[in-house]
Amino acid sequence: MAYIGRGTDKLSNIEKLDVITFDGSSSYTLQKNSVNFTPNSANSLQVSIDGVVQAGNFTVSGSTIDFGVAIPSTSTCDFIFHYGTGLITTPADGTVTTGKIQDGAVTSAKLASGVGGKVLQVASVTKTDTFSASISSDTSADITDLSLSITPSSTSSKILIMFNLQAATTTASRQSNFGMRLVRDTTFISLADTASNRPRTTSTFCLNHTTDGNATGIVAGSFLDSPSTTSATTYKIQLHNITSGTLTYYVNRTATDADVLNYRPRSTSTLTVMEISG
């Protein structure tokens, strides 16, 4: 008959071990169904000898129990109970909620092979106002409000970076010629290989507009980074001067930027990062 109010599910994990046949020795082998048994500890056992329950007055090493004194062969082992760290009942399918799982308990190491590549978190920033900076040759400058921070949940995670930068600059020949660089904290990432004295960038744009400064250019792309950290990490876009001399660069606006309805528009630039499980 089942316990009142319960079904026939497992109420505890108390295990009954084989009784010992004493032979005058002080130590014996613990067994369950004639197979050697290793308990959690001596404190997990209760042994009854001649009607007296023994607890805490013996030691255990592996499957060997040692009473410290010889047990006469005339003594009787009534029972041996092992109290493990058990399961009261098995939860029904679909009943374990996220609140029952500790934050960070499920890691990519616990996922089956081929399950990686899931998006774990997303951060994004959109710059809707304008920005300008004077930049000397082959140097970079931060763009205000076009950076963000993300904290990877695992060192094996990848960070997918997607960017869209609207910008312009003006030279004497009305040529927009600008570059951009991706930066992780203080480290440039996704840069071209070194080639003599050529500027190294993530992306560049060149737009000829020989009559006025009404045009803007766009650089857009993506990069999969491997930061190998669980610390807060900052990603940002920098403007990079790929010409000789100092030039003024503009973001989200044209160079001349006169108040005219039909041209010289305003635009937006974006930066988005996603943590991808390794």
FIKEBA-584255 format. One record per residue: residue in three letters; x, y, z of N, C-alpha, C in turn. Coordinates in nm, 2 decimals, m for minus. Example, Ala and Ser with C-alpha at 12.3 -4.5 7.8 and 13.67 -1.06 7.14 Angstrom:
<recs>
- ALA,1.32,m0.57,0.78,1.23,m0.45,0.78,1.32,m0.33,0.78
- SER,1.28,m0.22,0.71,1.37,m0.11,0.71,1.29,0.00,0.79
</recs>
This chain:
<recs>
- MET,0.08,m0.12,0.00,0.00,0.00,0.00,0.09,0.12,0.00
- ALA,0.05,0.22,m0.08,0.13,0.35,m0.09,0.11,0.43,0.04
- TYR,0.21,0.51,0.07,0.20,0.60,0.18,0.08,0.69,0.16
- ILE,0.00,0.72,0.27,m0.12,0.80,0.26,m0.09,0.94,0.20
- GLY,m0.17,0.97,0.10,m0.16,1.10,0.04,m0.05,1.11,m0.07
- ARG,0.02,1.00,m0.10,0.12,1.00,m0.20,0.10,0.88,m0.29
- GLY,0.16,0.89,m0.40,0.16,0.78,m0.50,0.27,0.68,m0.46
- THR,0.31,0.60,m0.55,0.42,0.51,m0.53,0.55,0.56,m0.57
- ASP,0.57,0.69,m0.57,0.70,0.75,m0.61,0.79,0.73,m0.49
- LYS,0.92,0.76,m0.51,1.02,0.74,m0.42,1.02,0.84,m0.30
- LEU,1.00,0.79,m0.18,0.99,0.88,m0.07,1.12,0.92,m0.01
- SER,1.22,0.84,m0.02,1.35,0.87,0.03,1.45,0.78,m0.04
- ASN,1.58,0.79,m0.01,1.67,0.69,m0.06,1.74,0.62,0.05
- ILE,1.67,0.58,0.16,1.72,0.50,0.26,1.75,0.36,0.20
- GLU,1.87,0.31,0.22,1.90,0.18,0.16,1.93,0.08,0.27
- LYS,1.88,m0.04,0.25,1.90,m0.14,0.35,2.02,m0.23,0.30
- LEU,2.12,m0.24,0.37,2.24,m0.32,0.33,2.23,m0.46,0.39
- ASP,2.32,m0.55,0.33,2.32,m0.68,0.38,2.37,m0.68,0.53
- VAL,2.31,m0.77,0.61,2.36,m0.78,0.75,2.49,m0.85,0.75
- ILE,2.57,m0.82,0.85,2.71,m0.87,0.87,2.70,m1.00,0.95
- THR,2.78,m1.10,0.91,2.80,m1.22,1.00,2.93,m1.20,1.07
- PHE,2.92,m1.17,1.20,3.04,m1.14,1.28,3.12,m1.27,1.31
- ASP,3.25,m1.25,1.31,3.34,m1.36,1.33,3.46,m1.33,1.43
- GLY,3.43,m1.23,1.51,3.54,m1.20,1.61,3.63,m1.09,1.56
- SER,3.62,m1.04,1.44,3.70,m0.94,1.39,3.64,m0.80,1.42
- SER,3.72,m0.69,1.40,3.67,m0.56,1.43,3.63,m0.49,1.30
- SER,3.67,m0.53,1.18,3.64,m0.47,1.06,3.57,m0.57,0.97
- TYR,3.47,m0.52,0.88,3.40,m0.60,0.79,3.37,m0.53,0.66
- THR,3.33,m0.60,0.56,3.30,m0.54,0.43,3.15,m0.51,0.42
- LEU,3.11,m0.39,0.39,2.97,m0.36,0.37,2.93,m0.40,0.23
- GLN,2.81,m0.46,0.22,2.76,m0.50,0.09,2.61,m0.48,0.08
- LYS,2.57,m0.46,m0.04,2.43,m0.45,m0.07,2.40,m0.55,m0.19
- ASN,2.31,m0.65,m0.16,2.28,m0.75,m0.25,2.41,m0.83,m0.30
- SER,2.49,m0.85,m0.20,2.62,m0.92,m0.21,2.72,m0.85,m0.30
- VAL,2.71,m0.72,m0.32,2.80,m0.64,m0.39,2.86,m0.54,m0.29
- ASN,2.99,m0.52,m0.29,3.05,m0.42,m0.20,2.99,m0.29,m0.22
- PHE,2.97,m0.22,m0.11,2.89,m0.09,m0.10,2.98,0.01,m0.03
- THR,2.99,0.13,m0.09,3.06,0.24,m0.03,2.96,0.35,0.01
- PRO,2.95,0.37,0.14,2.85,0.47,0.19,2.91,0.61,0.17
- ASN,2.82,0.71,0.19,2.87,0.85,0.18,2.97,0.88,0.29
- SER,2.94,0.83,0.41,3.03,0.85,0.53,2.98,0.76,0.64
- ALA,3.06,0.76,0.74,3.02,0.68,0.86,2.89,0.73,0.92
- ASN,2.87,0.87,0.91,2.75,0.93,0.97,2.63,0.90,0.89
- SER,2.64,0.84,0.78,2.52,0.80,0.70,2.47,0.66,0.73
- LEU,2.54,0.59,0.83,2.50,0.45,0.86,2.44,0.44,1.00
- GLN,2.35,0.35,1.01,2.30,0.30,1.14,2.31,0.15,1.13
- VAL,2.37,0.10,1.24,2.39,m0.05,1.25,2.33,m0.10,1.38
- SER,2.25,m0.20,1.37,2.20,m0.26,1.50,2.27,m0.39,1.53
- ILE,2.32,m0.40,1.65,2.39,m0.52,1.69,2.33,m0.56,1.82
- ASP,2.27,m0.68,1.82,2.21,m0.74,1.94,2.10,m0.65,1.99
- GLY,2.03,m0.58,1.90,1.91,m0.50,1.94,1.95,m0.36,1.98
- VAL,2.08,m0.33,1.97,2.13,m0.19,2.01,2.18,m0.12,1.88
- VAL,2.12,0.00,1.86,2.16,0.08,1.74,2.29,0.14,1.76
- GLN,2.38,0.12,1.67,2.51,0.18,1.68,2.52,0.30,1.58
- ALA,2.57,0.41,1.62,2.58,0.53,1.53,2.69,0.62,1.58
- GLY,2.79,0.65,1.49,2.90,0.74,1.53,3.01,0.67,1.61
- ASN,3.00,0.54,1.64,3.10,0.47,1.72,3.18,0.37,1.63
- PHE,3.19,0.40,1.50,3.27,0.32,1.41,3.32,0.41,1.30
- THR,3.41,0.36,1.22,3.47,0.44,1.11,3.44,0.36,0.98
- VAL,3.45,0.44,0.87,3.43,0.37,0.74,3.54,0.42,0.64
- SER,3.60,0.33,0.57,3.70,0.36,0.47,3.66,0.28,0.34
- GLY,3.61,0.35,0.24,3.56,0.27,0.12,3.44,0.19,0.16
- SER,3.45,0.06,0.14,3.34,m0.03,0.17,3.36,m0.10,0.30
- THR,3.47,m0.06,0.38,3.51,m0.13,0.50,3.46,m0.05,0.62
- ILE,3.39,m0.12,0.71,3.34,m0.06,0.84,3.43,m0.12,0.95
- ASP,3.48,m0.03,1.04,3.56,m0.08,1.15,3.50,m0.03,1.28
- PHE,3.47,m0.12,1.37,3.41,m0.09,1.49,3.51,m0.06,1.60
- GLY,3.64,m0.08,1.58,3.74,m0.04,1.67,3.76,m0.15,1.78
- VAL,3.67,m0.24,1.79,3.68,m0.35,1.89,3.63,m0.48,1.82
- ALA,3.68,m0.59,1.86,3.64,m0.72,1.81,3.49,m0.74,1.84
- ILE,3.41,m0.78,1.74,3.27,m0.81,1.76,3.26,m0.97,1.77
- PRO,3.21,m1.02,1.88,3.21,m1.16,1.90,3.12,m1.23,1.79
- SER,3.16,m1.35,1.76,3.08,m1.43,1.66,2.94,m1.46,1.71
- THR,2.92,m1.45,1.84,2.79,m1.48,1.90,2.69,m1.36,1.89
- SER,2.75,m1.24,1.84,2.66,m1.13,1.83,2.59,m1.13,1.69
- THR,2.47,m1.07,1.69,2.38,m1.07,1.57,2.37,m0.93,1.52
- CYS,2.39,m0.92,1.39,2.36,m0.79,1.32,2.21,m0.79,1.28
- ASP,2.14,m0.70,1.33,1.99,m0.70,1.31,1.96,m0.63,1.17
- PHE,2.02,m0.52,1.15,2.01,m0.44,1.02,2.12,m0.34,1.01
- ILE,2.14,m0.30,0.88,2.22,m0.18,0.85,2.15,m0.09,0.75
- PHE,2.13,0.03,0.79,2.06,0.13,0.70,2.16,0.24,0.66
- HIS,2.15,0.27,0.53,2.23,0.38,0.48,2.14,0.49,0.44
- TYR,2.17,0.61,0.49,2.09,0.73,0.46,2.17,0.82,0.37
- GLY,2.13,0.82,0.24,2.20,0.90,0.14,2.14,1.04,0.13
- THR,2.19,1.11,0.02,2.14,1.24,m0.01,2.04,1.23,m0.12
- GLY,1.92,1.20,m0.09,1.83,1.15,m0.19,1.73,1.25,m0.25
- LEU,1.64,1.19,m0.33,1.54,1.26,m0.40,1.41,1.23,m0.34
- ILE,1.33,1.33,m0.30,1.20,1.30,m0.25,1.11,1.25,m0.35
- THR,1.11,1.32,m0.47,1.02,1.27,m0.58,1.08,1.32,m0.71
- THR,1.04,1.26,m0.82,1.09,1.31,m0.95,0.99,1.41,m1.00
- PRO,1.03,1.53,m1.03,0.94,1.64,m1.08,0.87,1.59,m1.21
- ALA,0.75,1.63,m1.23,0.67,1.60,m1.35,0.73,1.67,m1.46
- ASP,0.71,1.62,m1.58,0.76,1.69,m1.70,0.71,1.83,m1.71
- GLY,0.79,1.93,m1.74,0.75,2.07,m1.76,0.72,2.14,m1.64
- THR,0.76,2.09,m1.52,0.73,2.16,m1.39,0.85,2.24,m1.33
- VAL,0.97,2.22,m1.39,1.09,2.29,m1.33,1.09,2.43,m1.40
- THR,1.08,2.54,m1.32,1.07,2.67,m1.37,1.21,2.73,m1.37
- THR,1.23,2.84,m1.44,1.36,2.91,m1.44,1.40,2.96,m1.30
- GLY,1.30,2.99,m1.22,1.33,3.04,m1.08,1.40,2.93,m1.00
- LYS,1.38,2.80,m1.04,1.44,2.69,m0.96,1.59,2.67,m1.00
- ILE,1.63,2.73,m1.11,1.77,2.71,m1.16,1.85,2.83,m1.13
- GLN,1.96,2.81,m1.06,2.05,2.91,m1.02,2.11,2.99,m1.14
- ASP,2.12,3.12,m1.12,2.18,3.20,m1.23,2.32,3.15,m1.26
- GLY,2.35,3.13,m1.39,2.48,3.09,m1.43,2.50,2.94,m1.42
- ALA,2.40,2.86,m1.37,2.42,2.72,m1.35,2.43,2.64,m1.48
- VAL,2.36,2.69,m1.58,2.37,2.62,m1.71,2.47,2.69,m1.80
- THR,2.58,2.62,m1.82,2.69,2.67,m1.90,2.70,2.60,m2.04
- SER,2.78,2.65,m2.13,2.79,2.59,m2.26,2.85,2.45,m2.25
- ALA,2.93,2.42,m2.14,2.99,2.29,m2.13,2.88,2.18,m2.10
- LYS,2.76,2.22,m2.05,2.65,2.13,m2.03,2.56,2.11,m2.15
- LEU,2.59,2.18,m2.26,2.50,2.17,m2.38,2.56,2.06,m2.46
- ALA,2.47,1.99,m2.53,2.50,1.88,m2.62,2.59,1.93,m2.73
- SER,2.67,1.84,m2.79,2.75,1.88,m2.90,2.66,1.93,m3.02
- GLY,2.70,2.04,m3.07,2.62,2.10,m3.18,2.52,2.19,m3.14
- VAL,2.50,2.21,m3.01,2.40,2.31,m2.96,2.45,2.45,m2.94
- GLY,2.58,2.47,m2.96,2.64,2.60,m2.94,2.60,2.69,m3.05
- GLY,2.63,2.82,m3.04,2.60,2.92,m3.14,2.47,2.99,m3.11
- LYS,2.42,2.98,m2.99,2.29,3.05,m2.96,2.33,3.19,m2.91
- VAL,2.24,3.28,m2.94,2.25,3.42,m2.89,2.22,3.43,m2.75
- LEU,2.31,3.47,m2.66,2.29,3.48,m2.52,2.25,3.62,m2.47
- GLN,2.30,3.72,m2.54,2.25,3.86,m2.50,2.29,3.95,m2.62
- VAL,2.22,4.06,m2.62,2.23,4.16,m2.73,2.24,4.30,m2.66
- ALA,2.33,4.38,m2.71,2.34,4.52,m2.67,2.36,4.61,m2.80
- SER,2.29,4.72,m2.80,2.29,4.80,m2.92,2.28,4.95,m2.89
- VAL,2.34,5.03,m2.97,2.33,5.18,m2.95,2.32,5.24,m3.09
- THR,2.23,5.34,m3.10,2.21,5.42,m3.22,2.24,5.56,m3.19
- LYS,2.33,5.62,m3.27,2.36,5.76,m3.26,2.27,5.84,m3.36
- THR,2.19,5.93,m3.31,2.10,6.01,m3.39,2.14,6.15,m3.41
- ASP,2.24,6.20,m3.32,2.28,6.34,m3.34,2.41,6.34,m3.42
- THR,2.47,6.46,m3.44,2.59,6.47,m3.52,2.72,6.48,m3.44
- PHE,2.83,6.46,m3.50,2.96,6.47,m3.44,3.06,6.51,m3.54
- SER,3.16,6.59,m3.49,3.27,6.63,m3.58,3.40,6.63,m3.50
- ALA,3.51,6.60,m3.57,3.64,6.60,m3.50,3.75,6.63,m3.60
- SER,3.85,6.70,m3.56,3.97,6.73,m3.65,4.07,6.62,m3.61
- ILE,4.12,6.54,m3.71,4.20,6.43,m3.69,4.33,6.44,m3.78
- SER,4.44,6.42,m3.72,4.57,6.42,m3.79,4.59,6.29,m3.87
- SER,4.68,6.30,m3.96,4.70,6.18,m4.05,4.73,6.05,m3.98
- ASP,4.66,5.95,m4.03,4.68,5.81,m3.98,4.66,5.80,m3.83
- THR,4.57,5.87,m3.77,4.53,5.86,m3.63,4.38,5.85,m3.62
- SER,4.34,5.81,m3.50,4.19,5.78,m3.48,4.14,5.87,m3.37
- ALA,4.00,5.88,m3.38,3.93,5.96,m3.27,3.80,5.89,m3.24
- ASP,3.77,5.88,m3.11,3.64,5.82,m3.06,3.53,5.91,m3.12
- ILE,3.41,5.84,m3.14,3.29,5.91,m3.17,3.20,5.91,m3.05
- THR,3.16,6.03,m3.01,3.08,6.04,m2.89,2.95,5.96,m2.90
- ASP,2.92,5.88,m2.80,2.79,5.80,m2.79,2.78,5.69,m2.89
- LEU,2.89,5.64,m2.94,2.89,5.53,m3.03,2.98,5.42,m2.98
- SER,2.95,5.38,m2.86,3.03,5.27,m2.79,2.93,5.21,m2.69
- LEU,2.96,5.08,m2.65,2.88,5.01,m2.56,2.96,4.91,m2.49
- SER,2.90,4.86,m2.37,2.97,4.76,m2.29,2.89,4.63,m2.28
- ILE,2.95,4.51,m2.29,2.89,4.39,m2.27,2.98,4.30,m2.18
- THR,2.92,4.22,m2.10,2.99,4.13,m2.01,2.96,3.98,m2.05
- PRO,3.06,3.92,m2.12,3.04,3.78,m2.16,3.01,3.69,m2.05
- SER,2.93,3.59,m2.07,2.90,3.49,m1.96,3.00,3.38,m1.95
- SER,3.08,3.36,m2.06,3.18,3.26,m2.06,3.30,3.30,m2.14
- THR,3.42,3.25,m2.11,3.54,3.28,m2.18,3.54,3.22,m2.32
- SER,3.45,3.12,m2.34,3.44,3.06,m2.47,3.35,3.13,m2.57
- SER,3.27,3.23,m2.52,3.18,3.30,m2.60,3.24,3.38,m2.71
- LYS,3.17,3.40,m2.82,3.21,3.49,m2.93,3.13,3.62,m2.92
- ILE,3.18,3.73,m2.96,3.10,3.85,m2.97,3.09,3.89,m3.12
- LEU,2.96,3.89,m3.17,2.94,3.93,m3.30,2.91,4.08,m3.31
- ILE,2.99,4.16,m3.38,2.98,4.30,m3.39,2.92,4.34,m3.52
- MET,2.82,4.42,m3.52,2.76,4.48,m3.65,2.76,4.63,m3.64
- PHE,2.81,4.69,m3.75,2.82,4.84,m3.74,2.77,4.90,m3.87
- ASN,2.73,5.03,m3.85,2.68,5.11,m3.96,2.72,5.26,m3.93
- LEU,2.81,5.31,m4.01,2.86,5.45,m3.98,2.84,5.54,m4.10
- GLN,2.77,5.65,m4.08,2.75,5.75,m4.18,2.84,5.87,m4.15
- ALA,2.92,5.90,m4.25,3.02,6.01,m4.22,3.07,6.07,m4.35
- ALA,3.14,6.18,m4.34,3.19,6.26,m4.45,3.31,6.35,m4.40
- THR,3.39,6.39,m4.49,3.49,6.49,m4.47,3.51,6.57,m4.60
- THR,3.58,6.68,m4.59,3.59,6.77,m4.71,3.74,6.80,m4.73
- THR,3.79,6.78,m4.85,3.92,6.82,m4.89,3.91,6.93,m4.99
- ALA,4.02,6.98,m5.04,4.01,7.09,m5.14,3.94,7.05,m5.26
- SER,3.94,6.92,m5.30,3.88,6.87,m5.42,3.74,6.81,m5.39
- ARG,3.69,6.84,m5.27,3.55,6.80,m5.24,3.55,6.64,m5.24
- GLN,3.64,6.58,m5.18,3.64,6.43,m5.18,3.63,6.38,m5.04
- SER,3.52,6.31,m5.01,3.50,6.24,m4.88,3.59,6.12,m4.88
- ASN,3.68,6.11,m4.79,3.78,6.00,m4.79,3.81,5.97,m4.64
- PHE,3.73,5.87,m4.59,3.75,5.85,m4.45,3.76,5.70,m4.42
- GLY,3.81,5.67,m4.30,3.82,5.53,m4.26,3.77,5.51,m4.12
- MET,3.74,5.39,m4.08,3.70,5.36,m3.94,3.77,5.24,m3.89
- ARG,3.77,5.23,m3.75,3.84,5.12,m3.69,3.74,5.07,m3.58
- LEU,3.74,4.94,m3.56,3.67,4.88,m3.45,3.77,4.87,m3.33
- VAL,3.72,4.89,m3.21,3.81,4.88,m3.09,3.74,4.80,m2.98
- ARG,3.82,4.71,m2.92,3.77,4.64,m2.80,3.86,4.70,m2.68
- ASP,3.79,4.77,m2.59,3.86,4.84,m2.48,3.96,4.93,m2.54
- THR,4.09,4.90,m2.54,4.19,4.98,m2.60,4.27,4.91,m2.71
- THR,4.21,4.80,m2.76,4.28,4.72,m2.86,4.20,4.73,m2.99
- PHE,4.27,4.76,m3.10,4.21,4.76,m3.23,4.19,4.62,m3.27
- ILE,4.07,4.59,m3.33,4.04,4.46,m3.38,3.99,4.47,m3.53
- SER,4.00,4.36,m3.60,3.96,4.35,m3.74,4.03,4.46,m3.82
- LEU,4.16,4.47,m3.80,4.25,4.56,m3.88,4.31,4.48,m4.00
- ALA,4.33,4.55,m4.11,4.40,4.49,m4.22,4.55,4.47,m4.19
- ASP,4.61,4.38,m4.26,4.76,4.35,m4.24,4.84,4.47,m4.27
- THR,4.96,4.48,m4.21,5.05,4.59,m4.23,5.10,4.58,m4.38
- ALA,5.10,4.69,m4.45,5.16,4.70,m4.58,5.23,4.83,m4.60
- SER,5.36,4.83,m4.58,5.44,4.95,m4.59,5.38,5.06,m4.50
- ASN,5.36,5.18,m4.56,5.31,5.29,m4.48,5.16,5.32,m4.50
- ARG,5.09,5.22,m4.56,4.95,5.23,m4.59,4.87,5.23,m4.45
- PRO,4.77,5.32,m4.44,4.69,5.32,m4.32,4.61,5.19,m4.30
- ARG,4.60,5.14,m4.18,4.53,5.01,m4.15,4.40,5.05,m4.09
- THR,4.29,5.00,m4.15,4.16,5.03,m4.10,4.07,4.90,m4.10
- THR,3.95,4.91,m4.04,3.85,4.81,m4.05,3.78,4.82,m4.18
- SER,3.75,4.95,m4.21,3.67,4.97,m4.34,3.70,5.12,m4.38
- THR,3.69,5.15,m4.51,3.71,5.28,m4.56,3.61,5.32,m4.67
- PHE,3.60,5.45,m4.69,3.50,5.49,m4.80,3.56,5.62,m4.87
- CYS,3.54,5.62,m5.00,3.58,5.74,m5.07,3.47,5.78,m5.17
- LEU,3.43,5.91,m5.15,3.32,5.96,m5.24,3.36,6.09,m5.30
- ASN,3.36,6.10,m5.43,3.39,6.22,m5.50,3.26,6.30,m5.51
- HIS,3.27,6.43,m5.47,3.16,6.52,m5.49,3.22,6.66,m5.52
- THR,3.26,6.68,m5.64,3.34,6.79,m5.68,3.28,6.92,m5.68
- THR,3.14,6.93,m5.68,3.08,7.06,m5.68,3.05,7.12,m5.55
- ASP,3.02,7.04,m5.45,2.99,7.09,m5.32,3.01,6.98,m5.21
- GLY,2.98,7.02,m5.09,2.99,6.92,m4.98,2.86,6.86,m4.93
- ASN,2.78,6.82,m5.03,2.64,6.77,m4.99,2.64,6.62,m4.97
- ALA,2.74,6.54,m4.99,2.73,6.40,m4.99,2.79,6.34,m4.86
- THR,2.74,6.23,m4.82,2.79,6.15,m4.71,2.82,6.01,m4.76
- GLY,2.90,5.93,m4.69,2.93,5.79,m4.73,2.89,5.70,m4.61
- ILE,2.88,5.58,m4.64,2.84,5.48,m4.53,2.94,5.36,m4.54
- VAL,2.99,5.32,m4.42,3.06,5.20,m4.41,2.98,5.11,m4.31
- ALA,2.96,4.98,m4.35,2.88,4.89,m4.27,2.94,4.75,m4.28
- GLY,2.93,4.67,m4.18,2.99,4.54,m4.18,2.97,4.47,m4.05
- SER,3.05,4.36,m4.03,3.04,4.28,m3.91,3.17,4.21,m3.89
- PHE,3.19,4.17,m3.76,3.32,4.10,m3.72,3.29,4.02,m3.60
- LEU,3.34,3.89,m3.60,3.32,3.80,m3.49,3.44,3.80,m3.41
- ASP,3.43,3.85,m3.29,3.54,3.87,m3.20,3.55,3.76,m3.09
- SER,3.67,3.73,m3.04,3.69,3.63,m2.94,3.76,3.69,m2.82
- PRO,3.69,3.76,m2.73,3.76,3.84,m2.62,3.81,3.75,m2.51
- SER,3.77,3.62,m2.50,3.82,3.53,m2.40,3.82,3.59,m2.26
- THR,3.70,3.64,m2.22,3.69,3.71,m2.09,3.55,3.70,m2.04
- THR,3.53,3.71,m1.91,3.40,3.73,m1.85,3.39,3.87,m1.78
- SER,3.48,3.95,m1.81,3.48,4.09,m1.76,3.40,4.18,m1.85
- ALA,3.35,4.29,m1.80,3.28,4.39,m1.88,3.38,4.44,m1.99
- THR,3.33,4.44,m2.11,3.41,4.47,m2.23,3.35,4.58,m2.31
- THR,3.42,4.68,m2.35,3.37,4.79,m2.42,3.41,4.79,m2.57
- TYR,3.31,4.80,m2.66,3.33,4.80,m2.80,3.29,4.94,m2.85
- LYS,3.37,4.99,m2.95,3.34,5.13,m3.00,3.39,5.14,m3.14
- ILE,3.34,5.24,m3.21,3.38,5.28,m3.35,3.47,5.40,m3.34
- GLN,3.58,5.40,m3.41,3.66,5.53,m3.42,3.67,5.57,m3.57
- LEU,3.67,5.70,m3.59,3.71,5.76,m3.72,3.86,5.75,m3.73
- HIS,3.90,5.73,m3.86,4.05,5.72,m3.88,4.08,5.80,m4.00
- ASN,4.18,5.89,m3.99,4.22,5.97,m4.10,4.32,5.89,m4.19
- ILE,4.27,5.87,m4.31,4.35,5.79,m4.41,4.42,5.87,m4.51
- THR,4.42,6.01,m4.49,4.49,6.10,m4.58,4.61,6.17,m4.51
- SER,4.68,6.24,m4.59,4.79,6.32,m4.53,4.73,6.45,m4.47
- GLY,4.79,6.51,m4.37,4.74,6.63,m4.31,4.63,6.61,m4.21
- THR,4.59,6.72,m4.15,4.47,6.71,m4.06,4.34,6.75,m4.13
- LEU,4.24,6.66,m4.11,4.11,6.69,m4.17,4.00,6.69,m4.06
- THR,3.89,6.76,m4.09,3.78,6.75,m4.01,3.68,6.65,m4.06
- TYR,3.64,6.56,m3.97,3.54,6.45,m4.01,3.41,6.48,m3.95
- TYR,3.30,6.44,m4.01,3.17,6.46,m3.97,3.09,6.33,m3.97
- VAL,3.01,6.31,m3.86,2.92,6.19,m3.85,2.78,6.23,m3.86
- ASN,2.70,6.16,m3.94,2.55,6.18,m3.95,2.52,6.31,m4.01
- ARG,2.61,6.37,m4.09,2.58,6.50,m4.16,2.67,6.52,m4.27
- THR,2.64,6.61,m4.36,2.73,6.65,m4.47,2.83,6.75,m4.42
- ALA,2.93,6.77,m4.50,3.04,6.86,m4.46,2.99,7.01,m4.45
- THR,2.91,7.05,m4.55,2.86,7.19,m4.55,2.75,7.21,m4.46
- ASP,2.65,7.12,m4.46,2.55,7.11,m4.36,2.46,7.24,m4.36
- ALA,2.44,7.30,m4.47,2.35,7.42,m4.48,2.20,7.38,m4.46
- ASP,2.12,7.47,m4.42,1.98,7.44,m4.39,1.90,7.44,m4.52
- VAL,1.90,7.33,m4.59,1.84,7.32,m4.72,1.75,7.20,m4.72
- LEU,1.63,7.21,m4.77,1.53,7.10,m4.76,1.57,6.98,m4.85
- ASN,1.61,7.00,m4.97,1.62,6.90,m5.07,1.75,6.82,m5.06
- TYR,1.85,6.86,m4.99,1.97,6.79,m4.98,2.04,6.83,m4.85
- ARG,2.17,6.78,m4.83,2.24,6.80,m4.70,2.16,6.74,m4.59
- PRO,2.13,6.61,m4.60,2.05,6.54,m4.50,2.12,6.51,m4.37
- ARG,2.04,6.46,m4.27,2.10,6.41,m4.15,2.07,6.25,m4.15
- SER,2.15,6.18,m4.08,2.14,6.03,m4.08,2.17,5.97,m3.94
- THR,2.17,5.84,m3.93,2.20,5.78,m3.80,2.31,5.67,m3.82
- SER,2.38,5.64,m3.71,2.48,5.54,m3.71,2.46,5.44,m3.60
- THR,2.49,5.32,m3.62,2.45,5.22,m3.51,2.57,5.12,m3.49
- LEU,2.57,5.07,m3.36,2.66,4.97,m3.32,2.59,4.86,m3.24
- THR,2.60,4.73,m3.28,2.53,4.63,m3.21,2.62,4.51,m3.19
- VAL,2.62,4.46,m3.06,2.70,4.34,m3.03,2.61,4.23,m2.97
- MET,2.64,4.11,m3.01,2.57,3.99,m2.96,2.67,3.89,m2.90
- GLU,2.64,3.84,m2.78,2.72,3.73,m2.73,2.66,3.60,m2.79
- ILE,2.75,3.52,m2.85,2.72,3.39,m2.91,2.79,3.28,m2.83
- SER,2.71,3.18,m2.78,2.77,3.07,m2.70,2.87,3.00,m2.79
- GLY,2.98,2.96,m2.72,3.09,2.89,m2.79,3.06,2.74,m2.81
</recs>
